[in-house]
Amino acid sequence: MESRVSNLEAKFDEFKKSHDLILLQLQSLMAKCHDSISNSRQPFIKMASHISVLKSDEIVLKLQSFHNEKIQAREKVDEFLSQYRPKYKPNL
């Protein structure tokens, strides 16, 4: 009977060691997965290639210049049309 108990204790110790080893491996795997997830959530600019960053800068500059050209065109139209508008003169 004692040999049976010691045999069960040995099996239980072996099971506990393998259980602890599996638990450590799972924790290590979870840590690796967590690191890769946090790295994949970096801002887009950090993940983008140098070429795509340059292209996006180029697009932003074109949009800004288009906006400036639009403002200048409106000013020219206002200046042209102002000669046909009656000038406001307050009655004194």
Distance bins in CASP14 RR format, pairs under 12 A and 6 or more apart:
PFRMAT RR
TARGET T0000
AUTHOR 0000-0000-0000
RMODE 2
METHOD distances of the structure
MODEL  1
1 7 0 0 0 0 0 1 0 0 0 0 0
1 8 0 0 0 0 0 1 0 0 0 0 0
2 8 0 0 0 0 0 1 0 0 0 0 0
2 9 0 0 0 0 0 1 0 0 0 0 0
3 9 0 0 0 0 0 1 0 0 0 0 0
3 10 0 0 0 0 0 1 0 0 0 0 0
4 10 0 0 0 0 0 1 0 0 0 0 0
4 11 0 0 0 0 0 1 0 0 0 0 0
5 11 0 0 0 0 0 1 0 0 0 0 0
5 12 0 0 0 0 0 1 0 0 0 0 0
6 12 0 0 0 0 0 1 0 0 0 0 0
6 13 0 0 0 0 0 1 0 0 0 0 0
7 13 0 0 0 0 0 1 0 0 0 0 0
7 14 0 0 0 0 0 1 0 0 0 0 0
8 14 0 0 0 0 0 1 0 0 0 0 0
8 15 0 0 0 0 0 1 0 0 0 0 0
9 15 0 0 0 0 0 1 0 0 0 0 0
9 16 0 0 0 0 0 1 0 0 0 0 0
10 16 0 0 0 0 0 1 0 0 0 0 0
10 17 0 0 0 0 0 1 0 0 0 0 0
11 17 0 0 0 0 0 1 0 0 0 0 0
11 18 0 0 0 0 0 1 0 0 0 0 0
12 18 0 0 0 0 0 1 0 0 0 0 0
12 19 0 0 0 0 0 1 0 0 0 0 0
13 19 0 0 0 0 0 1 0 0 0 0 0
13 20 0 0 0 0 0 1 0 0 0 0 0
14 20 0 0 0 0 0 1 0 0 0 0 0
14 21 0 0 0 0 0 1 0 0 0 0 0
15 21 0 0 0 0 0 1 0 0 0 0 0
15 22 0 0 0 0 0 1 0 0 0 0 0
16 22 0 0 0 0 0 1 0 0 0 0 0
16 23 0 0 0 0 0 1 0 0 0 0 0
17 23 0 0 0 0 0 1 0 0 0 0 0
17 24 0 0 0 0 0 1 0 0 0 0 0
18 24 0 0 0 0 0 1 0 0 0 0 0
18 25 0 0 0 0 0 1 0 0 0 0 0
19 25 0 0 0 0 0 1 0 0 0 0 0
19 26 0 0 0 0 0 1 0 0 0 0 0
20 26 0 0 0 0 0 1 0 0 0 0 0
20 27 0 0 0 0 0 1 0 0 0 0 0
21 27 0 0 0 0 0 1 0 0 0 0 0
21 28 0 0 0 0 0 1 0 0 0 0 0
22 28 0 0 0 0 0 1 0 0 0 0 0
22 29 0 0 0 0 0 1 0 0 0 0 0
23 29 0 0 0 0 0 1 0 0 0 0 0
23 30 0 0 0 0 0 1 0 0 0 0 0
24 30 0 0 0 0 0 1 0 0 0 0 0
24 31 0 0 0 0 0 1 0 0 0 0 0
25 31 0 0 0 0 0 1 0 0 0 0 0
25 32 0 0 0 0 0 1 0 0 0 0 0
26 32 0 0 0 0 0 1 0 0 0 0 0
26 33 0 0 0 0 0 1 0 0 0 0 0
27 33 0 0 0 0 0 1 0 0 0 0 0
27 34 0 0 0 0 0 1 0 0 0 0 0
28 34 0 0 0 0 0 1 0 0 0 0 0
28 35 0 0 0 0 0 1 0 0 0 0 0
29 35 0 0 0 0 0 1 0 0 0 0 0
29 36 0 0 0 0 0 1 0 0 0 0 0
30 36 0 0 0 0 0 1 0 0 0 0 0
30 37 0 0 0 0 0 1 0 0 0 0 0
31 37 0 0 0 0 0 1 0 0 0 0 0
31 38 0 0 0 0 0 1 0 0 0 0 0
32 38 0 0 0 0 0 1 0 0 0 0 0
32 39 0 0 0 0 0 1 0 0 0 0 0
33 39 0 0 0 0 0 1 0 0 0 0 0
33 40 0 0 0 0 0 1 0 0 0 0 0
34 40 0 0 0 0 0 1 0 0 0 0 0
34 41 0 0 0 0 0 1 0 0 0 0 0
35 41 0 0 0 0 0 1 0 0 0 0 0
36 42 0 0 0 0 0 1 0 0 0 0 0
39 46 0 0 0 0 1 0 0 0 0 0 0
39 47 0 0 0 0 1 0 0 0 0 0 0
40 46 0 0 0 0 0 1 0 0 0 0 0
40 47 0 0 0 0 1 0 0 0 0 0 0
41 47 0 0 0 0 1 0 0 0 0 0 0
42 48 0 0 0 0 0 1 0 0 0 0 0
43 53 0 0 0 0 0 1 0 0 0 0 0
44 52 0 0 0 0 1 0 0 0 0 0 0
44 53 0 0 0 0 1 0 0 0 0 0 0
44 56 0 0 0 0 1 0 0 0 0 0 0
45 52 0 0 0 0 1 0 0 0 0 0 0
45 53 1 0 0 1 0 0 0 0 0 0 0
45 54 0 0 0 0 0 1 0 0 0 0 0
45 56 0 0 0 0 1 0 0 0 0 0 0
45 57 0 0 0 0 0 1 0 0 0 0 0
46 52 0 0 0 0 0 1 0 0 0 0 0
46 53 0 0 0 0 1 0 0 0 0 0 0
47 53 0 0 0 0 0 1 0 0 0 0 0
48 54 0 0 0 0 1 0 0 0 0 0 0
48 55 0 0 0 0 1 0 0 0 0 0 0
48 56 1 0 0 1 0 0 0 0 0 0 0
48 57 0 0 0 0 0 1 0 0 0 0 0
49 55 0 0 0 0 1 0 0 0 0 0 0
49 56 0 0 0 0 0 1 0 0 0 0 0
50 56 0 0 0 0 0 1 0 0 0 0 0
50 57 0 0 0 0 0 1 0 0 0 0 0
51 57 0 0 0 0 0 1 0 0 0 0 0
51 58 0 0 0 0 0 1 0 0 0 0 0
52 58 0 0 0 0 0 1 0 0 0 0 0
52 59 0 0 0 0 0 1 0 0 0 0 0
53 59 0 0 0 0 0 1 0 0 0 0 0
53 60 0 0 0 0 0 1 0 0 0 0 0
54 60 0 0 0 0 0 1 0 0 0 0 0
54 61 0 0 0 0 0 1 0 0 0 0 0
55 61 0 0 0 0 0 1 0 0 0 0 0
55 62 0 0 0 0 0 1 0 0 0 0 0
56 62 0 0 0 0 0 1 0 0 0 0 0
56 63 0 0 0 0 0 1 0 0 0 0 0
57 63 0 0 0 0 0 1 0 0 0 0 0
57 64 0 0 0 0 0 1 0 0 0 0 0
58 64 0 0 0 0 0 1 0 0 0 0 0
58 65 0 0 0 0 0 1 0 0 0 0 0
59 65 0 0 0 0 0 1 0 0 0 0 0
59 66 0 0 0 0 0 1 0 0 0 0 0
60 66 0 0 0 0 0 1 0 0 0 0 0
60 67 0 0 0 0 0 1 0 0 0 0 0
61 67 0 0 0 0 0 1 0 0 0 0 0
61 68 0 0 0 0 0 1 0 0 0 0 0
62 68 0 0 0 0 0 1 0 0 0 0 0
62 69 0 0 0 0 0 1 0 0 0 0 0
63 69 0 0 0 0 0 1 0 0 0 0 0
63 70 0 0 0 0 0 1 0 0 0 0 0
64 70 0 0 0 0 0 1 0 0 0 0 0
64 71 0 0 0 0 0 1 0 0 0 0 0
65 71 0 0 0 0 0 1 0 0 0 0 0
65 72 0 0 0 0 0 1 0 0 0 0 0
66 72 0 0 0 0 0 1 0 0 0 0 0
66 73 0 0 0 0 0 1 0 0 0 0 0
67 73 0 0 0 0 0 1 0 0 0 0 0
67 74 0 0 0 0 0 1 0 0 0 0 0
68 74 0 0 0 0 0 1 0 0 0 0 0
68 75 0 0 0 0 0 1 0 0 0 0 0
69 75 0 0 0 0 0 1 0 0 0 0 0
69 76 0 0 0 0 0 1 0 0 0 0 0
70 76 0 0 0 0 0 1 0 0 0 0 0
70 77 0 0 0 0 0 1 0 0 0 0 0
71 77 0 0 0 0 0 1 0 0 0 0 0
71 78 0 0 0 0 0 1 0 0 0 0 0
72 78 0 0 0 0 0 1 0 0 0 0 0
72 79 0 0 0 0 0 1 0 0 0 0 0
73 79 0 0 0 0 0 1 0 0 0 0 0
73 80 0 0 0 0 0 1 0 0 0 0 0
74 80 0 0 0 0 0 1 0 0 0 0 0
74 81 0 0 0 0 0 1 0 0 0 0 0
75 81 0 0 0 0 0 1 0 0 0 0 0
75 82 0 0 0 0 0 1 0 0 0 0 0
76 82 0 0 0 0 0 1 0 0 0 0 0
77 83 0 0 0 0 0 1 0 0 0 0 0
77 84 0 0 0 0 0 1 0 0 0 0 0
78 84 0 0 0 0 0 1 0 0 0 0 0
78 85 0 0 0 0 1 0 0 0 0 0 0
79 85 0 0 0 0 0 1 0 0 0 0 0
82 88 0 0 0 0 0 1 0 0 0 0 0
END
